[in-house]
Amino acid sequence: MAPMRTRFLQPYPACLLSIVLVGMTTWGLLRLQEWVTRLEGGHVHPYGIGFVIPIALLTVLGGRGPGFFTLALSLLSSIYILTFPHFSWRIHHASDWAELGFLLTAGTLLVMGMEALRRNLELFRETREAQARLQAVMDTSPVGIVTCDLDGTLRYANRAAERIWGHPLISVGQDEWRRYRLLEPDGTPTPPGRTTLARVLSGEASRLSREMIVEQPGGARVWVDSTSALVRDESGRPLGGLIVLSDITQRKRAEQEVADLLAQAQARAEREALLNRIGQVLRSAQEPETIQARVTAALGPALGADRCYFNFIEPERHWVRVGPDWRRPDLLPLAGEYRMADLGGTWEALYPGGATLIVRDTHEMQLPDALAASFGRMGIRSVLSVPLIGESGFVGALAVAMADAVRDWTADEVALVETVATQTRTAIESARVRRREQTIAATLQDALRPRLPEPVPGLDLKDFYQPALEEANVGGDFYDVFPLDKGLFALAVGDVSGKGLAAAAQVATVRNMLRYALYQRPRLAAAVTELNRIISTQELLVGFATLFVGIYDTATQEFTYASCGHEPGLVRRPGGEVVEMPPTGPVLGAAAQVLFDQESLALRPGDAIVLYTDGISEAGRSQHDLWGVEGVKARLQAEPEGETAADLAAHVIAGAVAHAQGVLHDDVCLLAGIVQANGLNR
């Protein structure tokens, strides 16, 4: 920065001051000279006063500008004036030279002194102005700045620092300001000796930074990023401490808001993940007990509860049945039956208006005495219970509970349990309905499943039926063997679309209508055509059905067949050749006006017949790795001759299971037969 001339000592006031000082000094010196001369009896020179003018002029010129240049100019001017040819200023005696030298020396010293004074005053003024500018800059700084001595005595604090502290620090006291309440980020007080300033002043480090909280006198808290440093001079000697404070409250609030949003998003994600897991459980589990066990095992740990369980009411007996509960390992199970009277009366009293029961603390909440005692016996301290309400009213409840601790159940937790309860109630009701349907369907299908006639002349038969595992013993595949007129036997294998009770009902329809058609139409093709017409026009099927039906003549061992879009039947000759019996028409129920054909095949002793559904040909690990008809044919070709029908059926099924790696995903139905030599002429 360029040096600035002072405003405190302007040139002309300085000159006037110099004249006054020099004049007074000269006058004093002349009076002193006159007094000394008179004492000595000498003569007083009247023109000695004339030296005042050059001395004053020298002082004026010296005071107007700094430096030796001005001083030299003043000296030259004085010499010129003193040597000016004027009688009153001429030097007549040697003593005049001494007087002149004395006065010139005094004037010069005065000029130099005035110059030094002027420079010091200018420097002082510039320093004050620089300090004022620096303070103005620091006062407008958004960053708090505090300086102190090595003993911690406060020397300066800008406005930003005082805003952070919530009080003018200078008025607090030179060392009392350090006693303001400082907190750690976790809210605990910071010991006075562990602040960054105290640690820096103690010599622990030359610079320390950290985040802290300043608690203002009114209780407000300000987050601060504090940096304390030791200030040293050019030689490295410590001079004091410096604290730089940045108010990061807004940043911390923003970070907290972001953290809250992330926590909420994570909670929602965890909730959605939990609901997805529970939804998968509800979709995959078929039994009500399995649904309850899997839901409680997922919900309890997710909420950090000690227990999670379902209970169901039996209004006829006035009992409540608690299912197997998920629980903390050290807790005893709650499963069992409890009287409604022991739970505080009626279900409506526990859940007025179907509202969720939320109990923070069973020891403090006003509960019916019986219910409070029941919670005590069951080891429940806090509980959240959501009623399950069906079409007929209350059916049960889903509860999560704490055994020992008091818990404030949040709105999100309540909403989550209520959502799970609603989904589970629907799934359990569906499972119960499905169980009833499966029981009926299994009974119906078992009743409809034919018993093989024993014996079928000239034909050793064996059946195999296995529904898909997930469908609980009820499927849409079927077979039938029944006698017709004059030594003829009908062999049928079919597959109707659908599962469960509806499929069982359609199986019964197709089977009964097939028998009717075969009894009414002696020719197989005509019978199948009539069957399709009735099914199509009367809309007896929901979807469609495939059917393979053959008529075995025990006298001639001729096999006449018709296939309605079904898997091709297979005949393996004794030499290993496998003959396919492909479809002779479309699936049943596709169109009413379809005409079906029939084909015939002469059988010989030792021939093997295999009729099956697509559960065998489509066995495999995926849609890209199905066993196929070729796989079944290859399995037949690998079988040695001379086996029984039971061996043949087991061999084919084993091949399908092996290709599917142990799991058959669809219904499987198979009818296997071995043509016998003694069947002729029977």
C-alpha positions in Angstrom: 0.0 0.0 0.0 1.4 3.5 -1.0 2.2 5.9 2.0 -0.5 8.4 2.7 0.2 12.0 3.9 -1.3 12.7 7.2 -4.5 14.7 7.5 -3.8 15.6 11.2 -0.8 18.0 10.5 -1.5 20.0 7.3 1.5 21.9 5.9 0.5 25.5 6.9 -0.6 24.7 10.4 2.7 22.9 10.8 4.6 26.0 9.5 2.8 28.3 11.9 3.5 25.9 14.8 7.2 25.9 13.7 7.4 29.7 13.6 5.9 30.0 17.0 8.2 27.5 18.5 11.3 28.8 16.9 10.4 32.4 17.6 9.9 31.7 21.2 13.1 29.8 21.4 15.1 32.5 19.6 13.6 35.2 21.8 14.5 33.3 24.8 18.0 32.7 23.6 18.5 36.4 22.8 17.2 37.5 26.2 19.6 35.0 27.7 22.4 36.4 25.6 21.5 40.0 26.5 21.5 39.1 30.2 24.9 37.4 30.0 26.4 40.3 28.0 25.2 42.9 30.5 26.7 40.8 33.3 30.0 40.9 31.5 29.7 44.6 30.7 29.6 44.0 27.0 27.5 45.6 24.3 24.2 44.2 23.2 23.8 44.0 19.5 20.4 45.3 18.5 20.4 43.4 15.3 20.6 40.0 16.9 16.8 39.7 16.7 17.2 39.6 13.0 18.2 36.0 13.2 14.7 35.2 14.1 13.7 35.7 10.5 16.1 33.2 8.9 15.5 30.7 11.6 11.8 31.0 11.2 12.1 30.7 7.5 14.3 27.6 7.9 11.7 26.1 10.2 8.9 26.9 7.9 10.6 25.3 4.9 11.7 22.4 7.0 8.3 21.8 8.3 6.6 21.9 5.0 8.1 18.7 3.6 9.9 15.6 4.8 13.5 14.6 4.1 17.0 16.0 4.0 16.3 17.7 0.6 14.0 20.1 2.3 16.4 20.6 5.2 19.2 21.4 2.8 17.0 23.9 1.0 16.2 25.5 4.3 19.9 25.8 5.1 20.7 27.4 1.8 17.9 29.9 2.1 19.1 30.9 5.6 22.6 31.4 4.4 21.3 33.5 1.5 19.3 35.7 3.9 22.1 36.1 6.4 24.5 37.2 3.7 22.1 39.6 2.1 23.8 43.1 1.9 21.8 44.9 4.6 23.5 46.8 7.3 21.4 45.5 10.1 22.3 41.9 9.2 26.0 42.2 8.6 28.3 40.5 10.9 30.6 43.0 12.7 32.1 40.9 15.5 33.3 37.3 16.1 30.7 36.9 18.7 28.0 37.4 16.0 29.4 34.2 14.3 29.0 32.3 17.5 25.5 33.6 17.9 24.6 32.8 14.3 26.0 29.2 14.7 24.1 28.7 17.9 20.8 29.9 16.4 21.3 27.9 13.2 22.0 24.7 15.2 19.0 25.3 17.4 16.8 25.9 14.4 18.1 22.9 12.6 17.4 20.7 15.6 13.9 22.1 15.9 13.2 21.4 12.2 14.4 17.9 12.6 12.4 17.4 15.7 9.3 18.8 14.0 9.9 16.5 11.0 10.2 13.4 13.2 7.1 14.5 15.1 5.2 14.9 11.9 6.3 11.6 10.6 5.4 9.8 13.8 2.0 11.5 13.8 1.4 10.4 10.2 2.5 6.9 11.0 0.2 6.8 14.1 -2.7 8.1 12.0 -2.1 5.6 9.2 -1.9 2.8 11.8 -5.2 3.9 13.3 -6.8 4.1 9.9 -5.4 0.7 8.9 -6.8 -0.7 12.2 -10.1 0.9 11.6 -10.3 -0.5 8.0 -9.3 -3.9 9.3 -11.9 -3.8 12.0 -14.5 -2.7 9.5 -13.6 -5.6 7.2 -13.6 -8.1 10.1 -16.9 -6.7 11.4 -18.5 -7.3 8.0 -17.0 -10.8 7.8 -19.6 -13.6 8.1 -16.9 -15.6 9.9 -16.5 -15.0 13.6 -13.0 -13.9 14.7 -11.7 -13.8 18.3 -8.2 -12.9 19.5 -6.8 -13.3 23.0 -3.6 -13.2 25.0 -1.6 -16.3 25.9 -3.5 -16.4 29.2 -6.8 -16.4 27.4 -7.7 -12.7 28.1 -10.0 -11.5 25.3 -8.6 -8.8 23.1 -11.0 -8.6 20.2 -14.2 -10.2 18.9 -16.0 -9.2 15.7 -19.7 -8.9 15.3 -20.1 -12.4 13.7 -18.4 -13.9 16.8 -20.8 -12.0 19.1 -23.8 -13.1 17.1 -22.6 -16.7 17.5 -22.2 -16.3 21.2 -25.4 -14.4 21.5 -23.9 -11.6 23.6 -21.2 -8.9 23.2 -18.1 -10.7 24.3 -16.3 -7.6 25.5 -19.1 -6.9 28.0 -18.9 -10.5 29.3 -15.4 -9.9 30.8 -11.9 -10.4 29.6 -11.7 -14.0 30.7 -15.3 -14.9 31.6 -16.2 -15.4 28.0 -14.4 -18.8 28.0 -17.0 -20.1 30.5 -19.8 -20.0 28.0 -21.5 -23.3 27.7 -19.9 -25.4 24.9 -21.3 -28.7 23.9 -20.0 -31.7 22.0 -21.7 -32.8 18.8 -23.6 -35.4 20.9 -24.9 -32.7 23.2 -22.7 -33.4 26.2 -20.8 -30.5 27.8 -17.3 -29.8 26.7 -14.8 -29.6 29.7 -13.2 -26.2 29.9 -9.7 -27.6 29.5 -10.7 -29.6 26.3 -11.8 -26.7 24.1 -9.7 -26.2 21.0 -8.5 -22.8 22.3 -7.4 -24.2 25.7 -5.6 -27.1 24.0 -3.8 -24.7 21.6 -2.8 -22.3 24.4 -1.6 -25.2 26.5 0.8 -26.2 23.7 -0.9 -29.4 22.8 -1.0 -28.3 19.2 -0.5 -25.2 17.1 -3.8 -25.5 15.3 -7.0 -27.5 16.0 -10.3 -27.7 14.2 -13.6 -29.3 15.2 -17.3 -29.0 15.2 -19.0 -27.9 18.4 -22.2 -26.4 19.7 -22.4 -23.0 21.4 -25.3 -22.7 23.8 -26.4 -19.1 24.0 -27.7 -17.4 27.2 -31.3 -17.7 26.0 -30.9 -21.5 25.4 -30.5 -21.4 21.6 -27.9 -23.7 20.2 -25.6 -22.8 17.4 -23.5 -25.3 15.4 -20.0 -24.0 14.9 -17.0 -25.1 12.9 -14.2 -23.8 15.2 -10.5 -23.4 14.3 -8.1 -22.3 17.0 -4.5 -21.4 16.2 -1.5 -20.0 18.0 -0.3 -16.6 16.7 3.5 -16.1 16.6 5.7 -13.1 15.7 8.4 -13.2 13.0 10.9 -14.9 15.4 8.4 -17.6 16.2 7.6 -16.3 19.7 3.9 -17.0 20.7 1.9 -13.8 21.0 -1.7 -15.1 21.6 -4.5 -17.1 20.3 -6.8 -16.8 17.3 -10.3 -18.4 17.0 -12.1 -18.5 13.7 -15.8 -19.5 14.0 -18.1 -20.5 11.2 -21.8 -20.8 11.8 -22.8 -24.1 10.3 -26.3 -24.3 11.9 -28.1 -24.1 8.5 -25.7 -26.7 7.0 -26.3 -29.0 10.0 -30.1 -28.5 9.7 -29.9 -29.3 6.0 -27.8 -32.4 6.8 -30.3 -33.4 9.4 -33.1 -32.9 7.0 -31.3 -35.0 4.4 -30.6 -37.6 7.1 -34.2 -37.6 8.1 -35.3 -38.0 4.5 -32.8 -40.8 4.0 -34.0 -42.5 7.2 -37.6 -42.1 6.1 -36.8 -43.4 2.6 -34.9 -46.3 4.2 -37.8 -47.0 6.5 -40.2 -47.0 3.6 -37.8 -49.2 1.6 -37.5 -51.6 4.6 -41.3 -51.5 5.0 -41.8 -52.2 1.3 -39.2 -55.0 1.4 -41.0 -56.5 4.4 -44.4 -56.3 2.8 -42.9 -57.9 -0.4 -41.5 -60.7 1.7 -44.7 -61.2 3.5 -46.6 -61.0 0.1 -44.3 -63.7 -1.3 -45.1 -65.8 1.8 -48.8 -65.2 1.3 -48.6 -66.2 -2.3 -46.4 -69.3 -1.8 -47.9 -70.7 1.4 -51.1 -72.7 1.1 -51.9 -73.7 4.7 -53.3 -71.2 7.2 -50.8 -72.4 9.9 -47.9 -72.0 7.5 -49.0 -68.4 6.6 -49.2 -67.5 10.3 -45.8 -68.9 11.2 -44.0 -67.2 8.3 -45.7 -63.9 8.7 -44.9 -63.7 12.4 -41.3 -64.8 11.8 -40.9 -61.9 9.3 -42.8 -59.2 11.2 -41.5 -59.7 14.7 -37.8 -59.3 14.0 -38.4 -56.4 11.6 -40.1 -54.4 14.3 -37.6 -55.4 17.0 -40.4 -56.9 19.1 -40.2 -59.7 21.7 -43.3 -61.5 20.5 -45.5 -61.7 17.4 -48.5 -63.9 17.2 -52.0 -64.5 15.8 -55.1 -65.3 17.9 -58.5 -66.4 16.6 -61.8 -66.5 18.4 -64.1 -69.4 18.7 -67.4 -67.6 19.5 -69.3 -70.9 20.0 -67.0 -71.9 22.9 -66.1 -68.3 24.0 -62.5 -69.1 23.7 -59.5 -67.5 22.1 -56.9 -69.7 20.4 -53.4 -68.3 20.2 -51.3 -69.8 17.4 -47.6 -70.6 17.5 -45.9 -67.3 18.2 -42.5 -66.0 17.1 -40.7 -65.0 20.2 -37.4 -64.1 21.8 -35.4 -67.2 22.5 -35.6 -66.9 26.2 -39.4 -66.5 26.3 -41.9 -69.2 26.8 -44.5 -69.8 24.1 -48.0 -68.4 24.3 -49.7 -70.9 22.0 -52.8 -72.3 23.6 -56.5 -71.6 24.3 -57.7 -68.8 26.6 -61.2 -68.0 27.8 -62.6 -64.7 26.6 -63.6 -63.9 30.2 -59.9 -63.9 31.1 -59.2 -61.3 28.5 -61.6 -58.7 29.7 -64.9 -59.7 28.3 -65.9 -59.4 24.7 -63.9 -58.8 21.6 -65.8 -55.6 21.0 -64.7 -54.4 24.4 -61.0 -55.0 23.5 -61.3 -53.4 20.0 -64.1 -50.8 20.2 -65.3 -49.9 16.7 -62.6 -52.3 15.3 -59.8 -49.9 16.3 -56.3 -51.1 16.9 -55.3 -51.7 20.5 -52.2 -49.7 21.4 -50.8 -50.2 24.9 -47.6 -48.4 25.8 -47.3 -49.8 29.2 -49.7 -52.5 30.7 -48.7 -51.4 34.2 -49.8 -47.8 33.7 -52.7 -47.9 31.2 -56.2 -48.2 32.5 -57.1 -51.7 31.4 -59.8 -54.1 32.6 -58.5 -56.0 35.6 -58.9 -59.3 33.8 -57.0 -58.1 30.8 -54.2 -56.6 32.9 -53.9 -59.8 34.8 -53.9 -61.8 31.6 -51.1 -59.6 30.2 -49.2 -60.1 33.4 -49.5 -63.9 33.2 -48.5 -63.9 29.5 -45.5 -61.7 30.2 -46.5 -58.8 28.0 -45.5 -55.2 29.0 -46.4 -53.3 25.8 -48.5 -54.5 22.9 -49.8 -53.4 19.5 -52.8 -55.6 18.4 -54.7 -55.2 15.2 -58.1 -56.9 14.9 -58.9 -59.2 12.0 -62.4 -58.5 10.8 -64.2 -60.7 8.3 -67.6 -60.6 6.7 -69.1 -62.1 9.9 -67.3 -59.8 12.3 -64.2 -60.3 14.4 -62.2 -63.4 13.6 -59.0 -62.7 15.4 -56.0 -60.4 15.8 -52.4 -59.9 14.9 -50.2 -58.7 17.8 -46.7 -57.6 18.4 -45.5 -57.2 21.9 -42.6 -56.3 24.2 -42.1 -58.6 27.2 -40.2 -56.3 29.6 -39.8 -52.9 28.1 -42.2 -50.0 27.7 -42.5 -48.9 24.0 -44.0 -46.0 22.2 -45.4 -47.5 19.1 -44.9 -45.1 16.2 -47.6 -44.2 13.6 -45.5 -46.0 10.9 -45.3 -49.1 13.0 -49.0 -49.1 13.6 -49.7 -48.6 9.8 -47.3 -51.4 9.0 -48.9 -53.9 11.3 -52.4 -52.9 10.1 -51.3 -53.4 6.5 -49.8 -56.8 7.3 -52.9 -57.8 9.3 -55.2 -56.9 6.3 -53.1 -58.8 3.8 -52.8 -61.8 6.1 -56.5 -61.9 7.0 -57.3 -62.1 3.3 -54.7 -64.8 2.7 -55.8 -66.9 5.7 -59.4 -66.7 4.6 -58.4 -67.6 1.1 -56.3 -70.5 2.4 -59.2 -71.8 4.5 -61.6 -71.6 1.5 -59.0 -73.2 -0.6 -58.6 -76.0 2.0 -62.3 -76.6 2.0 -62.4 -76.7 -1.8 -59.4 -79.0 -1.9 -61.0 -81.3 0.6 -64.1 -81.4 -1.5 -62.2 -81.7 -4.7 -60.0 -84.4 -3.4 -63.0 -86.3 -2.2 -64.7 -85.9 -5.5 -61.6 -86.7 -7.5 -60.9 -89.8 -5.4 -64.5 -90.9 -6.0 -64.2 -90.3 -9.7 -60.8 -92.0 -10.0 -61.7 -95.4 -11.6 -60.5 -98.7 -10.4 -58.9 -100.8 -13.1 -61.1 -103.8 -14.1 -59.4 -107.0 -13.1 -58.5 -108.6 -15.3 -58.7 -106.9 -18.8 -58.4 -110.0 -21.0 -55.0 -110.0 -22.9 -53.8 -106.7 -21.3 -51.8 -106.1 -18.2 -52.6 -102.5 -17.0 -51.1 -100.1 -14.5 -52.1 -96.5 -13.6 -50.2 -93.7 -12.1 -51.6 -90.3 -10.9 -49.8 -87.5 -9.1 -51.1 -83.9 -8.9 -48.7 -80.9 -8.9 -47.2 -80.5 -5.4 -48.5 -77.0 -4.8 -52.1 -77.9 -5.6 -52.6 -80.2 -2.7 -53.6 -83.5 -4.4 -56.2 -81.9 -6.8 -55.4 -81.5 -10.5 -57.0 -81.5 -13.9 -55.5 -84.7 -15.3 -57.5 -87.9 -15.3 -57.7 -91.4 -16.8 -60.5 -93.9 -17.2 -60.8 -97.6 -18.1 -64.2 -99.2 -18.5 -65.8 -102.1 -20.5 -67.9 -101.6 -23.6 -70.1 -104.2 -25.4 -68.8 -107.5 -26.8 -65.2 -107.7 -25.3 -64.3 -104.1 -26.0 -62.6 -101.9 -23.3 -62.2 -98.1 -23.4 -58.9 -96.6 -22.3 -58.9 -92.8 -21.8 -56.4 -90.2 -20.6 -57.3 -86.5 -20.5 -56.3 -83.1 -19.2 -58.7 -80.3 -18.5 -57.6 -76.7 -17.8 -57.6 -75.4 -14.3 -56.9 -76.8 -10.8 -58.8 -77.5 -7.7 -62.5 -78.0 -7.3 -63.4 -76.4 -10.7 -61.0 -78.8 -12.4 -62.4 -81.8 -10.5 -65.9 -80.8 -11.6 -64.8 -80.5 -15.2 -63.1 -83.9 -15.0 -66.4 -85.4 -13.9 -68.2 -83.7 -16.8 -65.8 -85.0 -19.5 -65.6 -88.5 -18.1 -69.3 -88.9 -17.8 -70.0 -87.3 -21.2 -67.4 -89.6 -22.7 -69.0 -92.7 -21.4 -72.4 -91.5 -22.6 -71.0 -90.8 -26.1 -69.3 -94.2 -26.3 -72.4 -96.0 -25.2 -74.5 -94.1 -27.8 -72.1 -94.1 -30.8 -70.6 -97.5 -31.6 -68.0 -95.8 -33.9 -65.2 -94.1 -31.9 -64.9 -91.1 -34.2 -68.6 -90.4 -34.1 -68.6 -90.7 -30.3 -65.8 -88.2 -29.9 -67.4 -85.8 -32.4 -70.7 -86.0 -30.5 -68.8 -85.4 -27.2 -67.1 -82.2 -28.6 -70.5 -80.9 -29.9 -72.2 -81.3 -26.6 -69.4 -79.7 -24.6 -69.0 -76.8 -27.0 -72.7 -76.0 -27.5 -73.6 -76.4 -23.8 -70.4 -74.6 -22.7 -69.6 -77.3 -20.2 -65.9 -76.4 -20.1 -64.2 -73.3 -18.8 -61.2 -73.3 -21.2 -60.5 -76.5 -23.1 -59.6 -80.2 -22.6 -57.3 -82.6 -24.4 -58.3 -86.3 -24.6 -56.8 -89.5 -25.9 -59.3 -92.4 -26.0 -58.7 -95.9 -27.4 -60.9 -99.0 -27.7 -59.1 -102.3 -27.1 -60.6 -105.4 -28.7 -59.7 -108.4 -26.6 -60.6 -110.8 -29.4 -58.5 -109.3 -32.1 -56.1 -107.2 -30.0 -56.8 -104.3 -32.3 -56.5 -100.9 -30.8 -58.6 -98.1 -32.3 -57.9 -94.6 -31.1 -58.9 -90.9 -31.4 -56.8 -88.1 -30.0 -58.2 -84.6 -29.3 -55.1 -82.5 -29.3 -53.5 -84.7 -26.7 -49.9 -86.0 -26.3 -49.3 -88.8 -28.8 -49.8 -92.3 -27.4 -46.9 -94.6 -27.8 -46.6 -98.3 -28.6 -43.3 -100.0 -28.2 -42.8 -103.2 -30.2 -40.8 -106.1 -28.9 -37.9 -105.3 -31.2 -37.6 -101.8 -29.7 -39.5 -99.8 -32.4 -41.7 -97.1 -30.9 -44.8 -96.2 -32.8 -46.5 -92.8 -32.2 -50.3 -92.4 -32.2 -50.6 -88.7 -33.1 -53.7 -86.4 -32.6 -56.7 -87.0 -35.0 -58.4 -83.7 -34.2 -58.2 -80.5 -32.2 -58.8 -80.0 -28.4 -62.3 -80.5 -27.0 -64.4 -77.4 -26.8 -62.6 -75.4 -29.5 -65.5 -75.5 -32.0 -68.8 -77.3 -32.1 -68.7 -78.4 -35.9 -65.3 -80.2 -35.8 -65.3 -83.7 -37.2 -62.8 -86.1 -35.5 -61.1 -89.1 -37.2 -60.0 -92.4 -35.8 -57.1 -94.7 -36.4 -56.4 -98.4 -35.8 -53.3 -100.2 -34.8 -52.8 -104.0 -34.6 -51.2 -105.0 -31.3 -49.1 -108.2 -30.8 -48.1 -110.0 -27.6 -45.2 -108.1 -26.0 -46.3 -104.7 -27.2 -46.2 -102.0 -24.6 -48.8 -99.2 -24.6 -48.1 -95.9 -22.9 -50.8 -93.1 -22.6 -49.8 -90.0 -20.6 -50.5 -86.3 -20.1 -48.1 -83.4 -20.7 -46.9 -83.5 -17.1 -44.5 -86.2 -18.3 -43.5 -84.9 -21.7 -43.0 -81.4 -20.3 -41.0 -82.5 -17.3 -37.8 -80.4 -17.1 -35.8 -77.8 -15.2 -37.1 -75.0 -17.5 -39.1 -74.3 -20.6 -35.9 -74.6 -22.6 -35.1 -78.1 -21.3 -38.3 -80.2 -21.6 -38.1 -84.0 -21.8 -40.5 -84.1 -24.8 -42.1 -87.0 -26.6 -38.6 -88.0 -27.9 -37.4 -88.3 -24.3 -40.3 -90.7 -23.5 -39.7 -92.7 -26.6 -36.0 -93.0 -25.8 -36.9 -94.2 -22.3 -39.2 -96.9 -23.7 -36.5 -98.1 -26.1 -34.1 -98.5 -23.2 -36.4 -100.8 -21.2 -35.7 -104.5 -21.5 -38.5 -106.8 -22.7 -40.6 -109.0 -20.4 -41.4 -106.4 -17.8 -44.8 -106.0 -16.2 -47.1 -103.0 -16.6 -46.2 -101.8 -13.2 -42.5 -102.0 -14.0 -43.1 -100.1 -17.3 -45.0 -97.3 -15.5 -42.4 -96.9 -12.8 -39.6 -96.8 -15.4 -41.3 -94.0 -17.4 -42.0 -92.0 -14.2 -38.5 -92.4 -13.0 -37.1 -91.0 -16.3 -39.4 -88.0 -16.1 -38.4 -87.3 -12.4 -34.7 -87.7 -13.2 -34.9 -85.2 -16.1 -36.8 -82.7 -14.0 -34.1 -83.1 -11.2 -36.5 -84.5 -8.7 -39.5 -82.2 -9.0 -42.5 -82.5 -11.4 -44.2 -79.2 -11.6 -47.4 -80.3 -13.3 -50.0 -82.9 -12.8 -48.8 -86.3 -14.0 -51.2 -89.1 -15.3 -50.1 -92.3 -17.0 -51.7 -95.5 -18.1 -49.3 -98.3 -19.1 -50.2 -101.7 -20.6 -48.5 -104.8 -21.8 -50.2 -107.0 -24.4 -50.2 -110.6 -23.3 -50.2 -113.7 -25.5 -52.9 -115.4 -23.6 -55.4 -112.7 -24.4 -56.4 -114.2 -27.8 -59.8 -115.7 -28.2 -61.0 -114.7 -24.8 
